[in-house]
Amino acid sequence: MQFSNPYECAMDFAINTDRNIFITGKAGTGKTTFLRKFRDETTKQVAVVAPTGVAAINAGGTTIHSFFHLPFTPFTPTPAGRSSLFSRIKMNNTRRTVILELEVLVIDEISMVRADVLDAVDYVLRTIRHRHKEPFGGVQMIFIGDMYQLSPVAKTNEWNIISDYYKSVYFFHSHVMQEYPAVYIEFDKIFRQSDNQFIKVLNEVRNNSLSSEGITLLESRYNPEFNPPSKENYITLTTHNYSADNINRTELDKLKSPVIEINANIKGTFPENAFPVDEVLELKEGAKVMFVKNDTETPRRFYNGKIGIITSIDEDQITVDCPGDSDEISVSTLLWENIQYNTNKETNIIEEKIIGTFEQVPLRLAWAITIHKSQGLTFDRAIIDAGKAFSPGQVYVALSRCKSLEGMVLKSPVNRDSISVDEQVAQFSSSKPDEIFINRELELARKQFKSNLLLQLYDFSPICETARSWYFATKGEEPSFNEETIPFIAGIRKQLKEIDQVAEKFRVQLKGIVGKEKVDTEFLSDRLNSSSAYFVGELKKLIDTLKKSPATTDSKSNAKDYDESISSIFTAVALKKHLIKATAGNFSVETYYTARNRFSTPDFSVKSYSRGKTTVQLKSNHPDLLNELVQIRNYMSENENLPPYIVASTKTLVQMADYMPETDKDLLKIYGFGKKKLARFGAQFLEVINDYIAENGLQSEMIHFKEN
């Protein structure tokens, strides 16, 4: 199959395969447009992350570190490094569910992501998804960025820590990428510039291959004494913040009109490092400004990077006059959103939740801007002062912001010495495959995607691993649960294991069927139809068992963990049952995702927390005594400000109710009682028990007590 352009090919890879892809291209080739269109068209569960707050807001996602709760310290790909990483990640069940359901992770501005950060992402995904042998835990990765632009930042102390493990700081030297390279796709059509001569020079700068003709052309744009005419909206691109700020402040002070302060309206959670413009804008009539957001109206009046002069400011709006426009532009505040990913409890579909907003006029002073902040913008006229460029790619980023040579003035010279390309980047870029290879890979990946989706459907090992973690987490807190809890979870694990054993044998059969060069679709449908009855039936039994959870605990935190774990397993099992049943007659990528998007979690309610209840769901030969003991235990826990199970666990309460100890010596035999607990709480429990014995004419059962 042949494709007319790399853009179409990349979209096919992203939507119709599960292959990891690296999408790159020169400045202005449509990488951002691709991301927006992919999110609109895909039926997969997608999350978008970026290395910085501003990049994340611009991409409509969140930062890598906040999404994965990563620490900012370097990650070492060693057993000790992995153990340290996971011990420091505090991830709630909501985020774990998002990661479990995730199918595609897009990392925008990948050029700025360090190798160790990507390996940390790989490790977290494998661990939480219980798919340790698959890169990124089976999540499809889409990396977007231009390696010739802004590079990762590794301070000296950080590089000293990771340099023994990595050849360079770039993402492609991460261990996971070295072992599992992504498909390299380059967008080659430039939309920003149309002048072939200028495009040729930009390519030479990008590739560190500046020709004598290119030098001559750039020298023709060198004018260190240039002072732009006031009516022409030039912007100066500099390498450092202080330089841009000084230029903007100096020019603003020259204007005689009064300063107007416009305060942003910030709601919810919106970190300062992600503010798209200043929290307090200081503007004047006559100030040169740049729009920092695309217009939401049609037809579009302004775009990110458009420059103009403020003609008036009032309470509701600012009017900007842009050269070439017949009408002035009136603009008021616009909204930026900070999102968080969650899963819908009913459908288990990943959704974007707005956790904060930043409302401000979409303008910034535009006499000057840093090269770093100009990435992604387009300027008709720019003065470039890149003489103090401090990282590879800065000069290229600055030059490529311009639409044409005629609109560019160089304040400092650009020659072979002032541009640099990291040799590691050049070597990586030379690995770009040809079109024949990419098309062959795409055809193969499309077939593999269907097979992988089918085999994954009958893979119960991740649910088994989740149940295993649930079992041992609850086992570790066993004293706070009733006696039926651990056997119940063990029974769930047994049911799952039996289903998984049958499923594993069936997967072997499926691999044999789909692994052939020509798949017998009729035979495959027959096998899926005949097997679905078994799996649907067994999963229904498992669902019915999960609904009968007998667990009761006096610990609020343990109850929360238990309830979230069993709910997660219930949803995963219900989804498997739904998909197997829906795709049995005709399995395809389309039927799978149609069924997936129609899924709704069946009703399931479990509340294992028992504190505050007048009665408890515990079995005892003397239920009335048990309830009295629970009430006195809860009273003491509140009075002493202690968790209830620290005063007396459910197992302790049941033993006291069943055997009715009358003395201190008897009470020391009961589970959980030592001398300190006896001295602190024993007398009050014994008083309740002895009163119950006397009131009901009973005798202690301690004679029948058998110590464990």
Disulfide bonds with the S-S distance in Angstrom:
none
